[in-house]
Amino acid sequence: MRPSFKMPSRGDEHDWIPFHDFAIRAIAAGADSASKLGRQLSVAKQSAAKTFAVLEERSSVTREADPRDARRKCLQVTPLSRLRSCARVKHFRRVARSVGTQDRGS
């Protein structure tokens, strides 16, 4: 039996792509604005802003007022996003072990 490479259904994650994980990791590491996120991911500021909008819609990140500059908004990773990320890592590790076990048995 071949292992399934589909992610377990988790609501809005049916179209999750690895780039979303890269964006979340960049935000968690300090890319707290669309400009910084774009530089970190080597994409245009507009692409970073669109990616952020998708993540915000899925409750993976939030936008909060910067206490030092009222005009600026800071990006934050939500606890829910951290849990989802851990679940994806665990899922892919299980798949990798499954594939490795099948390869050795062939």
N, C-alpha and C positions, 0 to 999 in steps of 0.2 A: 504494500500500500504506500502510495506517494504521500508525503506530508503536505498539508495545506499551507499555502503562503499567504492566505487571507488573514487580515487582522480580525480579531474577535470584534463583533459588532459592539460599538460603544457610542451609539447615537450619531453625532455629527462627524465622526472620524472616518466615514466611508471614503472620503476623497483626500485624506491626509497624505502629504508628500514629505520626503526627507528634508526638503528645504525648510519646512515649518519647524522641524526640530533644530536645524541649524540656527534659525532666527531666534527661537526660544533660548537656546544656549548662549547666543550672542547677547541677548537682552539680560539674561541672568549674570553674564560676565561683565556687564557695565554699559552696554550699548543702550543708553536710556533715552535716545531721541531717534527720529527717523533718519536724520543725517548720519549719526554715529552708526546706526544699524546698517544703512546703505554702505558706508565705508567698510564696516566689519565684514559684510557679506559680498563686497565688490559688486554691488548693483546700484542703479540710480536711486536717488532719494525717493522718486515717485514709486518705484517698484517696492522699496522698503516700506513705504507708507501703505501701499495696497496689501502687502503681506501682513503688516501690523493690523490693518482693518479686518482681515480674515481671522487672525488670531484673537482679536478683541471680540468679534462676533461670536466666537466659540468659547468665550470666557477663559481663554488661555493666558491672556495678558490684560492689564488694565492701564489706563492713562490717568495720571494723577498730577495735580498742580505742583509745580516746583516751588518749594518754600522760599527760595532765593530770588525767583523771577516769576511773577504772576502770569506773564505772557507765555511762559514755557510749560510744556507738559512732559512729565517723566514717564517712561515705560517701565512696567513692573510685571514679572511673571507671577501668575496666581498659584496658590497651593494646589488647586485642581490640575493645573497644567503639569506640575511636578509629579503628581500621582499618575497622570496619563503617560508621561514620559517613562516613568519606572515600569509601568505595565507593558509599554511597547518594547522596552529593552528585554524584559523577562520573556515576552512572547518570541522575539527574534532569537534569543538564546535557546529556547526550547526547540525552535525550528532548526537551528544550526546543529544542535545535539542530535536531533532526529535524522537529519540529512547525513551527518557524520556516521551515525550508527548503521544506516542503510548502506552507505558506501563501503564500510568495512565488511558487511555481511555479503556483499555481491561477489 
